[in-house]
């Protein structure tokens, strides 16, 4: 329905989400830092949760 309204084809979230291959340890650590710090950047948390 959304595709019809927007006059597009394909999966609904296709353009927004895509896989990225993490080829080395530096890329993995950068991705982990991004993931862990996202709630802080979004002002949803003040610290990284432990667990």
Rosetta blueprint (number, residue, H / E / L):
1 X L
2 X H
3 X H
4 X H
5 X H
6 X H
7 X L
8 X L
9 X L
10 X L
11 X L
12 X L
13 X L
14 X L
15 X L
16 X L
17 X L
18 X L
19 X L
20 X L
21 X L
22 X L
23 X L
24 X L
25 X H
26 X H
27 X H
28 X H
29 X H
30 X H
31 X H
32 X H
33 X H
34 X H
35 X H
36 X H
37 X H
38 X H
39 X H
40 X H
41 X H
42 X L
43 X L
44 X L
45 X L
46 X L
47 X L
48 X L
49 X L
50 X L
51 X L
